[in-house]
Amino acid sequence: MCARRFLIAIFILTVLAVAGFFAIFQWGGNVLLKGATPTGHFVANAAGGAPDYSQTAAWISRPGLADDPSRWRPDGDAQADPTTRDAHVFYIHPTTYLERDKWNAPLLPGGQTEFRTRLFAQSQASAFNSAGEIWAPRYRQAAFGAFLLDDKDARAALDLAFTDVTAAFDEFLKQNPDGPIILAAHSQGALHLERLLREKVAGKPIARRIAAAYVVGWPISTSADLPALGLPACRSADQAGCILSWMTFGEPANPDIVLNSYEKSSGFLGKTRKREDVLCVNPLTGSQNGAAGPADNPGTLVPTADFGSATLVPGKVGARCDRGLLLVNGEIPPLGPYALPGNNYHVYDYAFFWQAIRNDAERRLKAWRP
């Protein structure tokens, strides 16, 4: 796959992956629901057997894998080769399966799902490739329609996806028994990362190895969820062993599409989630509830006019945390007209702050101590 054509496609394909979810809450209607929900009922083996993560075919990215998309770099990037860095990076990609024939994607789906999956590894996981080698598992992800319903089929689909993520994480730890770890994810991947932190990290020795966890594009309640995740929020830029999370919006922001349902749910501690408790760690400042102007942004990932390549453009996009949301300001580069309803910039959660995320990971890795 040509890396130099990836950026415009990633924006278009990301919005396709999430538009159905937000549209159902914005406009409602049985037609939208019927058009997005997978056909039939969940069947555990419909997507094929469980992956064997001891085999390279079960990974999008891992050390030694040929044509690894996470090794991509923007034009002009001169970072050190990741093999000279110390961290082990575990990245979980967002939803890329847009079909309705199954509740979960096959492990090796091919076609556009494979194309999208590799694009996400290029545009998101690549932000961490100066910190260390990236391990990104393929997994039997839940189809995007699973997020439209709260029923046993949808829950079973998400549970199946999570079983793969945990198996991949176990193999990742087996292959990397020592040294600092960076965890990163987006959207559906972030949902699984939250649960992974709760079930596989919190209260366990592995927690001491986490340099940072980037749980991006999925809300975390500071009162109902965070205490169960085993790591605190990142309150300062030089803090290691902490969680970063943000959801990007423009102004005026209307998060009702996302947070109305969120407020009706119970957190990991059994408490009702509240929108005023959503965790926001600003990637430009590295601190909880931080604020920064455009001049403080070291680089937004921006395509050229013909979308033939991507460069880092500094000093354009500022951001501040406000009531749990990350609100952007400044001169928004021409990334594409793909804001979701309510000025939701979910599509650009990584692209707006690509270089800041890269710098943040390197800084927290330096701050980490065994």
C-alpha positions as CSV (number, residue, x, y, z in Angstrom):
1,M,0.0,0.0,0.0
2,C,1.4,3.4,-0.9
3,A,1.9,5.3,2.3
4,R,1.9,8.7,0.5
5,R,-1.8,8.4,-0.3
6,F,-3.0,7.5,3.1
7,L,-3.9,10.7,4.8
8,I,-7.0,11.8,2.9
9,A,-8.3,8.3,2.9
10,I,-7.9,8.0,6.6
11,F,-10.1,11.0,7.2
12,I,-12.8,9.8,4.8
13,L,-12.7,6.3,6.1
14,T,-12.7,7.3,9.8
15,V,-15.8,9.4,9.4
16,L,-17.5,6.5,7.6
17,A,-16.7,4.2,10.4
18,V,-18.3,6.5,13.1
19,A,-20.9,8.5,11.1
20,G,-23.5,5.7,11.5
21,F,-23.1,5.8,15.3
22,F,-23.5,9.5,15.6
23,A,-26.3,9.8,13.0
24,I,-28.5,7.4,14.8
25,F,-28.5,9.6,17.9
26,Q,-28.8,12.8,15.9
27,W,-31.7,11.9,13.7
28,G,-33.0,8.6,15.0
29,G,-35.3,6.5,12.9
30,N,-35.7,2.8,12.3
31,V,-34.4,3.1,8.7
32,L,-31.0,4.2,10.0
33,L,-30.9,1.5,12.6
34,K,-31.9,-1.2,10.2
35,G,-29.3,0.0,7.7
36,A,-26.5,-0.3,10.1
37,T,-27.3,-3.2,12.4
38,P,-25.6,-6.6,11.5
39,T,-28.0,-9.2,10.1
40,G,-29.1,-12.1,12.2
41,H,-27.9,-12.8,15.7
42,F,-24.4,-13.0,17.1
43,V,-22.7,-16.4,16.4
44,A,-19.4,-16.9,18.1
45,N,-17.6,-18.7,15.3
46,A,-19.1,-16.6,12.4
47,A,-15.9,-14.6,12.2
48,G,-13.6,-17.6,12.3
49,G,-11.5,-19.1,15.1
50,A,-9.5,-17.3,17.7
51,P,-6.2,-15.8,16.4
52,D,-2.9,-17.3,17.3
53,Y,-0.8,-14.3,18.3
54,S,2.4,-16.3,18.3
55,Q,2.1,-16.1,14.5
56,T,3.1,-12.9,12.7
57,A,-0.1,-13.1,10.5
58,A,-2.1,-12.1,13.6
59,W,-0.4,-8.7,13.8
60,I,-0.7,-5.6,11.8
61,S,2.5,-4.3,13.3
62,R,5.2,-6.0,15.3
63,P,9.0,-6.1,15.3
64,G,10.4,-7.9,12.2
65,L,7.2,-7.7,10.2
66,A,7.7,-6.7,6.6
67,D,5.9,-3.6,5.3
68,D,4.9,-2.5,8.8
69,P,2.5,0.5,8.4
70,S,3.3,1.9,11.8
71,R,6.8,2.7,10.7
72,W,5.5,5.5,8.4
73,R,6.8,9.0,9.0
74,P,5.6,12.4,7.7
75,D,7.7,14.2,5.1
76,G,10.7,15.8,6.6
77,D,10.5,13.8,9.9
78,A,14.0,13.0,11.1
79,Q,13.3,11.1,14.3
80,A,15.6,8.4,15.4
81,D,15.0,4.9,14.3
82,P,12.6,3.2,16.8
83,T,15.0,0.3,17.4
84,T,17.2,2.8,19.3
85,R,14.3,3.4,21.8
86,D,13.4,1.5,24.9
87,A,9.6,1.3,25.0
88,H,7.3,-1.5,24.0
89,V,4.1,0.0,22.4
90,F,0.8,-1.8,22.3
91,Y,-1.7,-0.1,20.0
92,I,-5.4,-1.1,19.4
93,H,-7.0,0.2,16.2
94,P,-10.5,1.6,16.0
95,T,-13.5,0.2,14.0
96,T,-12.6,-0.5,10.4
97,Y,-15.3,-3.2,9.6
98,L,-18.3,-1.5,8.1
99,E,-20.1,-4.6,6.8
100,R,-23.4,-5.9,8.1
101,D,-23.0,-9.6,7.3
102,K,-21.3,-10.4,10.7
103,W,-21.2,-9.0,14.2
104,N,-17.5,-9.4,14.2
105,A,-14.9,-9.0,11.5
106,P,-12.8,-11.9,10.3
107,L,-9.2,-11.8,11.4
108,L,-8.0,-11.4,7.9
109,P,-10.9,-9.6,6.2
110,G,-9.0,-8.3,3.1
111,G,-10.5,-5.6,0.9
112,Q,-11.4,-2.2,2.2
113,T,-11.4,-3.4,5.9
114,E,-7.7,-4.4,5.5
115,F,-7.0,-1.1,3.7
116,R,-8.6,1.0,6.5
117,T,-6.9,-1.0,9.3
118,R,-3.5,-0.4,7.8
119,L,-4.3,3.3,7.3
120,F,-5.1,3.7,11.0
121,A,-1.8,2.1,11.9
122,Q,-0.1,4.6,9.6
123,S,-1.8,7.7,10.8
124,Q,-2.2,7.0,14.5
125,A,0.3,4.3,15.7
126,S,3.1,6.0,13.8
127,A,3.0,8.8,16.3
128,F,4.7,6.4,18.8
129,N,7.4,4.9,16.5
130,S,10.1,7.1,17.9
131,A,9.5,5.8,21.4
132,G,9.8,2.1,20.6
133,E,8.7,-0.9,18.5
134,I,4.9,-1.0,18.0
135,W,2.8,-4.1,18.4
136,A,-0.7,-3.7,16.9
137,P,-2.9,-6.8,16.9
138,R,-5.5,-7.8,14.4
139,Y,-8.6,-8.7,16.3
140,R,-12.1,-9.8,15.5
141,Q,-13.4,-6.3,16.0
142,A,-17.1,-5.6,16.6
143,A,-18.8,-4.3,13.5
144,F,-19.7,-0.6,13.8
145,G,-23.4,-1.5,14.0
146,A,-22.7,-3.1,17.3
147,F,-22.4,0.4,18.8
148,L,-26.0,1.3,17.8
149,L,-27.7,-1.2,20.2
150,D,-27.6,-2.2,23.8
151,D,-28.6,-5.8,23.6
152,K,-27.1,-9.2,24.1
153,D,-25.8,-9.5,20.4
154,A,-24.0,-6.2,20.6
155,R,-22.5,-7.0,24.0
156,A,-21.4,-10.4,22.8
157,A,-19.7,-8.9,19.8
158,L,-17.7,-6.5,21.9
159,D,-16.9,-9.2,24.4
160,L,-15.5,-11.4,21.6
161,A,-13.4,-8.6,20.3
162,F,-12.0,-8.0,23.8
163,T,-11.0,-11.7,24.2
164,D,-8.8,-11.3,21.2
165,V,-7.3,-8.0,22.6
166,T,-6.5,-9.7,25.9
167,A,-4.9,-12.7,24.2
168,A,-2.8,-10.3,22.1
169,F,-1.8,-8.4,25.2
170,D,-0.7,-11.6,26.9
171,E,1.5,-12.5,23.9
172,F,2.9,-9.0,23.9
173,L,3.9,-9.3,27.5
174,K,5.4,-12.7,26.9
175,Q,7.5,-11.3,24.1
176,N,8.4,-8.2,26.2
177,P,8.9,-9.3,29.8
178,D,10.9,-6.2,30.9
179,G,11.0,-2.5,30.3
180,P,8.5,0.4,29.9
181,I,5.2,0.0,28.1
182,I,3.2,2.6,26.2
183,L,-0.5,1.7,25.6
184,A,-2.5,3.5,22.9
185,A,-5.8,3.2,21.2
186,H,-8.7,5.1,19.5
187,S,-12.5,4.8,19.5
188,Q,-13.5,1.1,19.7
189,G,-9.8,0.4,20.5
190,A,-10.0,2.8,23.4
191,L,-13.1,1.1,24.8
192,H,-11.1,-2.1,24.8
193,L,-8.1,-0.4,26.3
194,E,-10.2,0.9,29.2
195,R,-11.3,-2.6,30.0
196,L,-7.8,-3.9,29.5
197,L,-6.5,-1.5,32.1
198,R,-9.2,-2.5,34.5
199,E,-8.8,-6.3,34.1
200,K,-5.1,-6.8,33.2
201,V,-3.3,-3.8,34.7
202,A,-5.0,-2.4,37.8
203,G,-3.5,-3.8,41.0
204,K,-1.0,-6.0,39.2
205,P,2.8,-5.7,38.9
206,I,2.5,-4.8,35.2
207,A,1.1,-1.4,36.3
208,R,4.6,-0.3,37.3
209,R,5.8,-0.8,33.7
210,I,3.2,1.6,32.1
211,A,4.9,4.8,31.0
212,A,1.6,6.2,29.6
213,A,-1.8,5.1,28.4
214,Y,-3.5,7.0,25.6
215,V,-7.2,6.2,25.8
216,V,-8.3,8.5,23.0
217,G,-11.8,9.1,21.6
218,W,-13.8,7.4,24.3
219,P,-15.0,9.0,27.5
220,I,-13.6,8.1,30.9
221,S,-15.5,9.2,34.1
222,T,-13.0,10.5,36.7
223,S,-15.4,9.4,39.5
224,A,-17.0,6.2,38.1
225,D,-14.2,4.7,36.0
226,L,-10.8,6.2,36.6
227,P,-10.2,4.8,40.1
228,A,-10.7,1.3,38.7
229,L,-8.2,1.6,35.9
230,G,-5.1,1.3,38.2
231,L,-3.4,4.5,36.9
232,P,-4.1,8.2,37.7
233,A,-4.9,10.9,35.2
234,C,-1.8,12.7,33.8
235,R,-1.8,16.0,35.7
236,S,1.6,17.2,34.5
237,A,3.7,16.9,31.3
238,D,6.6,15.1,33.0
239,Q,4.5,12.5,34.9
240,A,4.9,8.9,34.0
241,G,2.5,6.0,34.8
242,C,-0.7,7.9,34.0
243,I,-3.6,8.1,31.6
244,L,-4.3,10.6,28.8
245,S,-7.8,10.8,27.3
246,W,-9.5,13.4,25.2
247,M,-12.4,13.9,22.8
248,T,-11.9,16.8,20.3
249,F,-14.6,19.3,19.5
250,G,-14.9,22.6,17.8
251,E,-16.9,25.5,19.1
252,P,-19.8,25.8,19.7
253,A,-19.6,22.2,20.9
254,N,-22.7,20.0,21.3
255,P,-21.7,16.7,22.8
256,D,-25.2,15.5,23.5
257,I,-25.0,12.9,20.8
258,V,-22.2,11.2,22.7
259,L,-22.9,12.0,26.3
260,N,-26.7,11.7,26.6
261,S,-26.3,7.9,26.5
262,Y,-23.1,8.0,28.4
263,E,-24.9,9.7,31.4
264,K,-27.4,6.8,31.5
265,S,-24.7,4.2,32.0
266,S,-22.9,2.9,35.1
267,G,-19.1,3.1,35.4
268,F,-16.7,0.4,36.5
269,L,-17.3,1.3,40.2
270,G,-21.1,0.9,39.8
271,K,-21.7,4.7,40.0
272,T,-23.7,6.6,37.4
273,R,-21.5,8.5,34.9
274,K,-21.8,12.2,34.7
275,R,-20.7,14.4,31.8
276,E,-19.0,16.9,34.1
277,D,-16.7,14.1,35.2
278,V,-15.3,13.2,31.8
279,L,-11.5,13.1,31.8
280,C,-9.7,15.6,29.6
281,V,-5.9,15.6,29.3
282,N,-4.8,18.1,26.8
283,P,-2.1,16.6,24.5
284,L,-0.6,20.0,23.9
285,T,0.1,20.6,27.6
286,G,0.3,17.0,28.8
287,S,-1.9,18.0,31.8
288,Q,-5.4,17.4,33.0
289,N,-7.7,20.3,32.1
290,G,-4.9,22.1,30.4
291,A,-5.1,25.0,27.8
292,A,-2.7,25.9,25.1
293,G,-2.7,28.4,22.2
294,P,-1.9,27.5,18.5
295,A,1.7,28.6,18.9
296,D,2.2,25.7,21.4
297,N,1.2,23.0,18.9
298,P,4.4,21.6,17.4
299,G,2.7,19.9,14.5
300,T,-0.6,19.0,12.9
301,L,-0.6,16.3,10.3
302,V,-1.7,18.0,7.1
303,P,-2.0,16.6,3.5
304,T,-0.6,18.5,0.5
305,A,-3.0,20.1,-1.9
306,D,-3.1,17.0,-4.1
307,F,-3.1,14.6,-1.1
308,G,0.1,13.0,-2.4
309,S,1.9,13.3,0.9
310,A,1.6,14.6,4.5
311,T,3.6,17.1,6.4
312,L,3.6,18.5,9.9
313,V,2.4,22.1,10.2
314,P,3.1,23.8,13.5
315,G,1.4,26.7,15.2
316,K,-2.1,26.3,13.8
317,V,-4.3,24.5,16.2
318,G,-4.7,25.4,19.9
319,A,-6.9,23.5,22.4
320,R,-8.3,23.8,25.9
321,C,-10.2,21.4,28.2
322,D,-13.6,22.6,29.0
323,R,-16.2,20.5,30.9
324,G,-14.5,17.3,29.8
325,L,-14.2,18.2,26.1
326,L,-11.0,19.2,24.3
327,L,-12.1,22.4,22.4
328,V,-9.8,23.4,19.5
329,N,-9.2,26.9,18.3
330,G,-7.0,28.8,15.9
331,E,-6.6,28.3,12.2
332,I,-7.8,24.8,11.4
333,P,-5.7,23.5,8.5
334,P,-7.5,22.1,5.4
335,L,-7.8,18.5,6.6
336,G,-11.2,17.9,5.0
337,P,-14.8,18.7,5.8
338,Y,-15.4,15.7,8.1
339,A,-16.5,17.2,11.4
340,L,-19.4,15.1,12.8
341,P,-22.6,16.5,14.2
342,G,-22.2,18.8,17.2
343,N,-18.7,20.0,15.9
344,N,-17.3,16.7,16.9
345,Y,-13.7,16.3,15.6
346,H,-13.4,12.6,16.5
347,V,-11.9,12.1,13.1
348,Y,-8.9,14.3,14.0
349,D,-8.2,13.2,17.6
350,Y,-4.7,12.2,16.6
351,A,-4.0,14.3,13.5
352,F,-4.5,17.7,15.2
353,F,-1.9,16.8,17.8
354,W,0.3,14.2,16.0
355,Q,3.7,15.8,16.9
356,A,2.6,16.7,20.4
357,I,1.6,13.1,21.0
358,R,5.0,12.0,19.7
359,N,6.8,14.4,22.0
360,D,4.6,13.5,24.9
361,A,5.3,9.8,24.6
362,E,9.1,10.5,24.5
363,R,8.9,12.8,27.5
364,R,7.0,10.3,29.6
365,L,9.3,7.5,28.6
366,K,12.2,9.6,29.9
367,A,10.4,10.2,33.1
368,W,9.5,6.6,33.7
369,R,11.5,4.7,36.4
370,P,11.2,1.0,37.1
